[in-house]
Structures are given as C-alpha cells and as structure tokens.
Amino acid sequence: MSVQNARASDAVEGHLAWGRLVDSDYVLVQGPPDWLGRDVDPEVLIARVASGRTDEVERIRISRIQLHGVLHDPASEMTGIRLDRPSGCPAQGPPDGAGSDRPLATGAELCSAVETALGPQSAETPDRPEDALRPVAAWEEIRRHSIVEDCRLPAPPVERMWICTVFGRSVCS
C-alpha cells in the first residue's frame, strides 16, 4: 500500500511512503510524516494481484490524518490515515487474530507495539518504489483503456440511421 500524491502523473512518480492497511478504512505509516507537505494532495493506492487478475487497483481519498508518537523522536512517530471509504482489499491485521487482545501503547513504544499486535511489516517492501509501482502504473493504463468503448461512426449518418445505431434497431423497426 502506497501513500501517493494525487497530483502526480503515475504511481511511481506519486509515491510518498509505504503503509499498512490495518483495517478496511485505516492505514498506518511508520516514521515521521515527512511526506506531508504544502504541495501534496495525498491519497492511498492499494494494489494487489489476486487470482491472476491485475485490475485490483484502488485509489482512495483521505478523510483524516492523525499524527502519533513523541515530538522530536522520529523513531516513535507514526501516521494514521482514515480513508474516505473502506477498501475492497483485506486488511493486513494479525494472522488468526493473534495479538488482537494486546492494548496498543503510546509514545515511544507505539511502533513496536503495532508490530507486536499486527505482526512484523512484510519483508516484501521493496527498497525502490519503482520496482513495485511500475506494474501498477501499467495496470492503471490498461484499466483506463479497457473501460472505453469507441462507438463513433466512420462517417456522418443519416438521422434515422444515427438513432438506430444509438438506441438499437428495435427503435427503427
């Protein structure tokens, strides 16, 4: 899951930070929110490959950003992001409910407490965002093209023919 700048032209250029979808509408990003700036219009990009399909890409607007941790202690900082709507992807919560009975700490212990409750962050987080996000940019381009159907005629029709083309032949019978 990637926090993105919605003003960017694609997923690679727009990447700001990696996060975890911990609930259907809540994302946690570890570390200080250096990505949150004046020229940033943040949104969340969630993409996954399931059953060989590559069209499971969501871009969800953010309704609220909450900063957690202790000021001037970057190791304790974490950003909570409330999404405008729930994601269709499953949350990255604790496996089989493990750790869900443990209360989360605050301040300097927050990051380690989240890892204790939810399990460690996936080792699959790539060092270079473009390695993970380049395919997503291609998937989004394919999706944009796949939802467009070109129904234009090669030449201007006679009015009756145009109506038949748009509304079906049953109207012209």
N, C-alpha and C positions, 0 to 999 in steps of 0.2 A: 504494500500500500504506500502510495507516494503523496505527500503534500505538494501541490502544484501551484504555480502562478497561472491563473486563468487567462492572463493576457498573452502568454507565450504561444508560439505557433504550433508546438507539438509537445509530446510528453517528455522528450529528452531535454529540450530547452527549458521546459516549465518546472522541472524537478527542483524542490527546495529541501525536502527532508523525508526520511523513511519513518513510517509509523506502524502501529499495530491496531487492527480493528478488534477492540476488546469487547464490544457489544454491537448490536446491529446498527446503532447510530452514534457510537462513541469511539474515538481514536486517541491513542496515546503516542506521543513523540518524546523520546528521551533526549535530555540535554536542553540547553538554553534555546529560546526561540529566536536565534539569530536570523532566521529566515523571514521573520515577521517585520516587514519594513513598509515605508510610506508608499512605495511604488508597486507593492504586491497586492494582488487580488486573489487571496488563497481559496483553493478548493481541494477536494480529496479525490484522487484517482485510485480506483480499486480495479485490478485486472487479474484474471485467473484463467487457466486452461482447464476445462472440465470436460471429460468425455470426448476429447479431441476437438472441441469447439473453441474457436478463438474470438468469439464475439461477446464474451462476458467482460465488458469494459464499462465501468460506471464512473462518471464524473459527478460528484455531489457537492453542492454548495455548503458552506459552513454557516451555522446559525450562532455559534458562540465559541470563543477560545478562552480557556481557563489556564492560568499560569500557576504551577505548583512548585514547591521546594523552598529553599532558603536563599534570600537575596545574596548576591556576590559569592555564591557557592555553586558553580556550574555543574558539578558532579551530582548535586541534589535536584537540579531543575528538570521539570517535565512539563509538557504542554498537553492539556486535554482539549480535544476538539469535538464539539457536539455537531452532528450533521443535520442538515435541513430535513432529511428523510432517512429512513432505515435503508441500509444496503441489502441487496439480494444475496450477497456472499455471506458465508458463515463466519462468525466471529472467531478470532484466534484466542479463545479462552483456554482455561485449564483443561487438559485431557481428562475425560470422565469425571469432571467436577473436582479433580484433585486440587486442594489448596483453597477451594472456594469458601471454606469456613474460617480462614485466617483473615483478621482485620488488616487493612492497609495502614501503614504508618504514614507519618507526615514528615516534612522537612528533609533532613539529610538521608533518612532511611527509605524515602519514597521509592527510588529506583530499584533498590534491592528488594523491597517489599513487593513491588509489582512483579519482579522476576520470580520471587518465591511463590506468589499466588497464581501467576499465569504460566509459569514455566519460562525457561530462558528464551530470548529472542532467537528466531530461526538463524541458523548459520548460513542460510541461503541468501542473506542480504549481500548484494554484490558491492565490491569496492567502487566500481564505476557505474553510476546510474545509467549511462547509455547502454551498458550490456544488458540490463533488464528492461529498459524502457524503449529501446529501438523497435522490438517486435510489437509493442503496444501501439506505437505511432503508426506502424503499418496496419495493424488490426483496425484502428480507428479510421484510417483512409479507406480500407476495404468496406467497412460498415457504411461510411458516408456514401460510397458509390452504390452499394447494394440496396439502399432504400430509395434510390431514384429510378423511376421508370419513365423513359422517354416516349411520350405519346404524340409527339409532334408529327404532322403530316409533311411529306416531301414537297407538296405544292398546295397553294390555297384551294380549298374545296368549294364546291357549290354549297350554298347554305344548307340545303336539305342533307347533303352528304355529311357535312360537319356535325349536324345534330345527331345523325345516325352513328357517327364514329364516337362521339362523346357519351351519348346516352344508350347506345346499343341498338341493334337492328329492330327490336320489338317496337320502338317508337315510330319507326319508318314503315312498318307493315301496313 
